Amino acid sequence: MDTLTQLLPAVLVIGLLAAAIWALKRASSGGFSLPVRGSSRRRLLEPLDRLNLSPQHSLHIVGIEGRRILIVVHPSGCSVVDSAALPRGCAEAAELTDAGVRR
């Protein structure tokens, strides 16, 4: 009986810790956000395209305020390679793709 009274609170605390960790992981991945349909809010930053060169190297094209930026991601960080004006209609086409990213 004595070991049961000591074991029960320990199991309860471990269960609460596991539930808290699960909730924090879910919240950090965007699991608690509500989907908004037909939102008229325009995104400031839009991922337009991505090309994986290797497991640690990739190219990303990002649209921001009417400009197109080419970013290289590598193990040491990332670098901006080029920036150009976004062609007319490119932002609208990116909105039609799934989340703006073609895979």
C-alpha positions in Angstrom: 0.0 0.0 0.0 2.8 2.4 0.8 4.6 1.8 -2.5 1.3 2.5 -4.4 0.8 5.9 -2.7 4.4 6.8 -3.8 4.1 5.3 -7.3 0.8 6.9 -8.2 1.9 10.6 -8.0 5.1 9.7 -9.9 3.2 8.2 -12.8 0.8 11.1 -12.8 3.7 13.6 -13.0 5.3 11.7 -15.8 2.0 11.6 -17.7 1.5 15.3 -17.3 5.0 16.0 -18.6 4.4 13.8 -21.6 1.1 15.6 -22.3 2.8 19.0 -22.0 5.6 18.0 -24.4 3.1 16.7 -26.9 1.1 19.9 -26.7 4.2 22.1 -27.2 5.3 20.0 -30.2 1.8 20.3 -31.7 1.6 24.1 -31.1 5.1 24.7 -32.6 4.1 22.9 -35.8 1.1 25.0 -36.3 -1.4 22.4 -35.1 -3.5 24.8 -33.1 -4.0 27.4 -35.9 -7.5 27.5 -37.4 -7.7 27.3 -41.2 -9.0 30.5 -42.8 -10.9 30.0 -46.1 -11.1 32.8 -48.6 -8.8 35.1 -46.7 -8.2 38.3 -48.7 -5.1 39.1 -46.8 -2.1 39.2 -49.2 1.0 37.4 -48.1 4.1 39.6 -47.8 6.6 36.7 -48.3 5.7 34.0 -50.9 7.8 30.8 -51.6 7.7 30.5 -55.3 10.0 27.5 -56.0 12.6 25.2 -54.5 15.2 22.9 -56.0 17.1 20.4 -53.8 20.6 20.0 -55.1 21.8 17.6 -52.3 20.5 16.7 -48.8 22.3 19.8 -47.5 22.2 22.2 -50.5 19.1 23.8 -52.1 18.0 26.8 -54.1 14.9 28.8 -53.2 13.1 31.5 -55.1 11.1 33.8 -52.8 8.8 36.6 -53.8 8.6 39.6 -51.6 6.9 42.9 -52.4 7.0 42.5 -56.2 10.6 41.2 -56.2 12.0 37.8 -56.8 15.0 36.7 -54.7 17.2 33.6 -55.3 18.6 32.1 -52.1 21.2 29.4 -51.7 20.9 27.3 -48.6 24.1 25.3 -47.5 25.4 23.8 -44.3 27.2 27.1 -43.3 24.0 29.1 -43.7 22.3 30.9 -46.6 23.2 33.5 -49.2 21.3 35.8 -51.5 22.5 35.1 -55.1 20.2 37.3 -57.2 17.3 39.7 -56.9 15.0 40.8 -59.8 11.6 42.3 -60.4 8.8 39.7 -60.3 7.2 39.2 -63.8 3.6 40.3 -64.1 1.2 37.5 -63.2 3.8 35.4 -61.4 2.5 36.2 -57.9 -1.1 35.2 -58.9 0.2 31.9 -60.4 2.0 31.2 -57.1 -1.2 31.7 -55.2 -2.9 29.1 -57.3 -0.4 26.4 -56.5 -0.6 24.5 -53.2 0.7 27.0 -50.6 2.8 28.6 -53.3 5.4 25.9 -53.4 5.9 23.5 -56.3 7.5 20.3 -55.3 
